[in-house]
Structure formats: C-alpha cells, structure tokens
Amino acid sequence: MADGIVGAWQRLISGDVDWPLHALRHLPSGQTTGWYFWTGELLSDDSFFRPWHTRHLVDLIPGLEPHLALEPGTRLIYAPDHLDVWHDSSLLVE
C-alpha cells in the first residue's frame, strides 16, 4: 500500500461515498502519495481536496487497498464490482 497522505474530497472524508470513486496519481512528493480521490464532479477549487491518511481511506473502502500501489500516472474509477484503470502520462508532467 502507498502509505502516506492522499488528497481527498471533503465529503469522502466525512464518509459520504457516492459511487463511483474517481482517483488519479501524480508523482509522490514528501509524505504525499500523489493520489487524489473524489466522487461526483471534480471541481478546480483549491479547497476541493483535503489531506487524509491512506489508512483512513482504506478503513472506509477496504477493496481499494491493493490499487494504492499502482504507479504514478494512473487513473481509476472504482465501485463495488467495478474497476477501470488506465495510464495518463499527463499526470507525470511537473
């Protein structure tokens, strides 16, 4: 598991999981894993994502844990009984 800090939408942190879950992974930096998670529409508001430890994310959505090891440049859509994963090289541009 990519242990550390992810960026998560505030409603997700509050336990409000409205499937599907969207995620993307930039290059890790410091203690951050590069992962960002949200449900619904992704907004460009600077306060959209909040720091959250991966352990809390896995506690909320246990089936997500094996996918946290996917490499930077990954995008995914996850829901119970659904997983769509693809590579997006634009996530690797700094």
Stockholm file with secondary structure:
# STOCKHOLM 1.0

chainA/1-94         MADGIVGAWQRLISGDVDWPLHALRHLPSGQTTGWYFWTGELLSDDSFFRPWHTRHLVDLIPGLEPHLALEPGTRLIYAPDHLDVWHDSSLLVE
#=GR chainA/1-94 SS CCCSEEEEEHHHHTTCCCSSEEEEECCCBTTEEEEEEEESCCCCCTTSEEEEEHHHHHHHCGGGGGGGGSCTTEEEEEETTEEEEEECGGGGCC
#=GC SS_cons        CCCSEEEEEHHHHTTCCCSSEEEEECCCBTTEEEEEEEESCCCCCTTSEEEEEHHHHHHHCGGGGGGGGSCTTEEEEEETTEEEEEECGGGGCC
//
